[in-house]
């Protein structure tokens, strides 16, 4: 990594971020996304492309309580495509890997179906069963939400024991450290980035936890005797819950010194201990390369020889 401070002043009007992938990191900017993945041969394979989807370019998508849908889109579409790409790179003997295709969309559909089954279908069935013992419909709905919360925390705790997932969590830590350093105005070098924490208030883990917690209160009044109607109501309310949770995340980012806000973000920071690990230098290098790509594309950083690309880079 270059030791020159070629970084411009951080863009305070836009929050950069991304996600960990298999042996790499994806970063999303204002106009572009970029992913940097470590190939088995040691090279870093890159891909970057402009964000052309309507959810990114339309004016209404920037409105409060609506802009959170972009985060949902990132998780369901962009995130899954990036994960599939990183898996292909990590398992391929070649560096020239296609970013998108039918397999990516099939994988996304399968993952979405499993998520709905585990985090919505099963809690709905449990809540309906509990109504044989609990007289209050409101209480059964609250217990349903609590069960969903336990499932989420238990899930991230259990998968953290898997060696491959622990590496992804280390890349997650690299992503956070790099963003923390960038937002602090520090040069994007290993020496400067390493001391920063692996936690971040805008983490996807914290956001997902907020979604689950908000859903407990928002889903509770919507009671139906049949589990299918209950399930459909929950699914239809997901965009509303997402919008509220995203605004709470933005609020917490802007008012981190407020005692009430610190209390609100504490659970998310605690759960991040399960989803982040301390990264090594090679992981931070991937995060920096992905971030610099989007900073250059957004005009925040000047193009340098280092940010022009590496073996396997692929511009859309």
C-alpha positions in Angstrom: 0.0 0.0 0.0 1.2 3.5 -0.7 2.4 5.5 2.2 1.6 8.8 0.6 -1.4 10.6 1.9 -3.2 10.9 -1.4 -6.6 11.0 0.4 -8.7 14.0 0.1 -10.9 15.4 2.9 -13.7 12.8 3.7 -17.0 13.4 2.1 -19.3 14.4 5.1 -22.4 14.3 2.9 -22.1 10.6 2.1 -21.4 7.6 4.3 -19.1 5.1 2.7 -19.4 1.5 3.7 -19.5 -2.1 2.4 -19.4 -5.7 3.5 -17.0 -8.5 3.9 -17.1 -11.3 1.3 -15.2 -14.5 0.9 -11.5 -13.6 1.0 -12.2 -10.0 0.3 -14.2 -6.8 0.9 -16.8 -4.9 -1.1 -17.1 -1.1 -0.8 -20.1 1.0 -2.0 -19.6 4.6 -2.9 -21.9 7.4 -4.1 -21.8 6.3 -7.8 -19.8 3.1 -7.9 -19.2 -0.2 -6.1 -15.9 -2.1 -6.0 -14.8 -5.4 -4.6 -11.3 -6.7 -4.0 -10.8 -10.5 -3.5 -7.7 -12.4 -2.7 -7.1 -15.1 -5.3 -5.5 -18.4 -4.1 -2.3 -17.4 -6.0 -2.0 -14.3 -3.8 -3.1 -11.7 -6.3 -6.0 -9.4 -5.6 -8.8 -9.7 -8.2 -10.9 -6.5 -8.5 -14.2 -5.6 -10.0 -15.9 -2.2 -10.0 -19.0 -1.0 -11.7 -21.3 2.0 -11.6 -24.5 1.9 -9.5 -27.2 2.2 -12.2 -30.1 0.6 -10.4 -33.2 2.8 -10.0 -32.9 2.5 -6.2 -29.6 4.4 -6.3 -30.3 7.0 -9.0 -33.9 8.2 -8.3 -34.6 11.3 -6.3 -37.4 9.7 -4.2 -34.9 7.0 -3.1 -33.0 9.7 -1.2 -36.1 10.7 0.9 -36.1 9.9 4.6 -37.7 6.5 5.4 -37.4 5.6 1.8 -33.6 5.7 1.4 -33.3 2.7 3.7 -34.6 0.6 0.8 -31.2 1.0 -0.8 -29.6 -0.8 2.1 -32.1 -3.6 1.7 -31.3 -3.8 -2.0 -27.6 -3.8 -1.1 -28.1 -6.8 1.2 -30.4 -8.8 -1.1 -29.0 -8.1 -4.6 -25.6 -6.3 -4.6 -24.4 -8.2 -1.5 -25.4 -11.6 -2.8 -23.9 -11.0 -6.3 -20.6 -9.9 -4.6 -20.6 -12.9 -2.4 -21.1 -15.2 -5.3 -18.3 -13.4 -7.2 -15.9 -13.8 -4.3 -16.7 -17.5 -3.9 -15.9 -18.0 -7.6 -12.6 -16.2 -7.3 -11.6 -18.1 -4.2 -12.3 -21.4 -5.8 -11.1 -20.7 -9.4 -7.7 -21.4 -10.9 -8.3 -18.4 -13.3 -8.4 -14.8 -12.3 -10.8 -13.7 -15.0 -14.1 -14.4 -13.2 -17.5 -13.2 -14.4 -19.3 -11.0 -11.8 -22.9 -11.8 -12.5 -25.0 -14.6 -14.0 -27.9 -17.0 -13.5 -26.2 -18.8 -10.7 -25.9 -15.6 -8.7 -29.6 -14.9 -9.0 -30.4 -18.5 -8.2 -28.2 -18.4 -5.1 -29.9 -15.1 -4.0 -33.3 -16.6 -4.4 -32.3 -19.7 -2.4 -30.7 -17.6 0.4 -33.8 -15.4 0.6 -36.1 -18.3 0.8 -34.0 -19.8 3.7 -34.0 -16.5 5.5 -37.7 -16.1 5.3 -38.2 -19.7 6.5 -35.9 -19.4 9.5 -36.5 -15.8 10.6 -40.2 -15.3 9.7 -41.9 -18.7 9.0 -40.7 -20.5 12.1 -41.3 -17.6 14.5 -44.9 -17.2 13.1 -45.5 -20.9 13.7 -44.1 -20.7 17.3 -46.3 -17.6 18.0 -49.4 -19.4 16.8 -48.5 -22.4 19.0 -47.9 -20.1 22.0 -51.5 -18.8 21.7 -52.7 -22.1 23.1 -51.0 -21.0 26.4 -51.0 -17.2 26.2 -54.4 -15.4 26.3 -53.1 -12.1 24.9 -52.6 -11.8 21.2 -50.3 -8.8 21.8 -48.1 -10.8 24.2 -47.8 -13.7 21.7 -46.7 -11.3 19.0 -44.1 -9.8 21.3 -42.9 -13.3 22.2 -42.7 -14.0 18.5 -40.4 -11.0 18.1 -38.3 -12.0 21.1 -37.9 -15.5 19.6 -36.8 -13.9 16.3 -34.2 -11.8 18.1 -32.8 -14.9 19.9 -32.6 -16.7 16.6 -30.6 -13.9 15.0 -28.1 -13.6 17.8 -27.8 -17.4 18.1 -27.3 -17.7 14.4 -24.3 -15.3 14.3 -22.9 -16.8 17.4 -23.0 -20.4 16.1 -21.6 -19.6 12.6 -18.7 -17.8 14.2 -17.2 -21.1 15.2 -16.8 -22.1 11.5 -13.2 -21.4 10.3 -14.2 -20.1 6.9 -16.8 -17.8 8.5 -14.2 -16.6 11.0 -12.1 -15.4 8.1 -15.0 -13.6 6.6 -15.5 -11.9 10.0 -11.9 -10.9 10.0 -12.4 -9.2 6.6 -15.5 -7.6 8.2 -13.1 -6.2 10.8 -10.8 -4.9 8.0 -13.7 -3.1 6.3 -14.6 -1.4 9.6 -11.0 -0.4 10.4 -10.5 1.1 6.9 -13.8 3.1 7.0 -13.0 4.3 10.6 -9.6 5.5 9.4 -11.0 7.2 6.3 -13.7 9.0 8.3 -11.0 10.1 10.8 -9.1 11.7 7.9 -6.1 9.3 8.3 -3.9 8.1 5.4 -5.1 4.7 4.1 -2.0 2.8 5.1 -1.6 -0.3 7.1 0.2 1.5 9.9 -2.5 4.1 10.2 -5.5 1.8 9.9 -4.4 -1.0 12.2 -5.0 0.8 15.5 -8.7 1.6 14.7 -11.4 -0.6 16.2 -13.2 -3.3 14.3 -16.6 -1.9 15.4 -18.6 0.7 13.5 -21.9 2.4 14.3 -23.2 1.9 10.7 -22.3 -1.8 10.6 -24.8 -4.1 8.9 -24.9 -6.3 12.0 -26.1 -3.3 14.1 -28.6 -2.4 11.3 -30.0 -5.9 11.2 -30.3 -6.0 15.0 -32.2 -2.7 14.9 -34.5 -4.1 12.2 -35.3 -7.1 14.4 -35.9 -4.9 17.4 -38.1 -2.4 15.6 -40.0 -5.3 14.1 -40.9 -6.5 17.6 -42.9 -3.3 18.2 -44.2 -2.8 14.7 -45.4 -6.3 14.1 -47.1 -6.7 17.5 -50.4 -4.9 16.6 -50.9 -6.9 13.4 -52.4 -10.1 14.7 -53.9 -12.8 12.5 -55.3 -16.2 13.6 -53.7 -18.0 10.6 -50.0 -18.3 10.4 -50.0 -17.6 6.7 -51.7 -14.2 7.1 -49.4 -13.4 9.9 -46.4 -14.3 7.8 -47.6 -12.2 4.8 -48.1 -9.2 7.1 -44.6 -9.5 8.4 -43.1 -9.6 4.9 -45.1 -6.7 3.7 -43.9 -4.6 6.6 -40.2 -5.3 6.0 -39.7 -2.1 3.9 -41.4 0.0 6.6 -39.2 -1.6 9.3 -36.1 -1.2 7.2 -36.9 2.5 6.6 -37.3 3.2 10.4 -34.2 1.2 11.3 -32.1 3.1 8.7 -33.1 6.5 10.0 -32.2 5.4 13.5 -28.8 4.3 12.2 -28.3 7.8 10.6 -29.4 9.4 13.8 -26.9 7.4 15.9 -24.1 8.3 13.4 -24.7 12.0 13.8 -25.2 12.0 17.6 -22.8 9.5 19.0 -21.9 11.7 21.9 -25.5 11.8 23.1 -26.0 9.4 26.2 -29.3 8.2 24.9 -27.9 7.4 21.5 -24.9 5.6 23.1 -27.4 3.5 25.0 -29.3 2.8 21.8 -26.3 1.6 19.8 -24.7 -0.4 22.6 -26.5 -3.7 21.7 -25.4 -3.4 18.1 -21.8 -2.8 19.1 -21.9 -5.7 21.5 -23.2 -8.1 18.8 -20.4 -6.9 16.4 -18.0 -8.7 18.7 -19.5 -11.8 17.3 -19.3 -10.8 13.6 -15.9 -9.1 13.5 -12.4 -10.4 14.1 -9.0 -8.7 14.1 -7.7 -8.8 10.5 -4.2 -9.2 9.2 -2.4 -6.9 6.8 -3.4 -8.7 3.7 -7.1 -8.4 4.6 -6.7 -4.6 5.2 -5.0 -4.3 1.9 -8.2 -5.7 0.1 -10.4 -3.3 2.0 -8.2 -0.3 1.1 -8.0 -1.3 -2.5 -11.8 -1.5 -2.7 -12.4 1.8 -0.9 -9.8 3.6 -3.0 -11.6 2.4 -6.2 -14.9 4.0 -5.2 -13.2 7.1 -3.8 -11.5 7.6 -7.2 -14.8 7.0 -9.1 -16.6 9.5 -6.9 -13.9 12.1 -7.4 -12.9 12.1 -3.7 -9.4 10.8 -4.3 -7.0 11.4 -7.2 -6.2 8.5 -9.6 -2.8 7.0 -8.8 -0.9 4.1 -10.2 -2.0 2.1 -7.2 -5.7 2.7 -7.8 -5.6 2.0 -11.5 -6.1 -1.7 -11.0 -4.3 -5.0 -10.5 -4.3 -8.4 -12.1 -7.8 -9.6 -12.6 -9.4 -6.2 -12.3 -12.5 -5.8 -14.3 -14.3 -2.5 -15.0 -17.9 -2.6 -16.1 
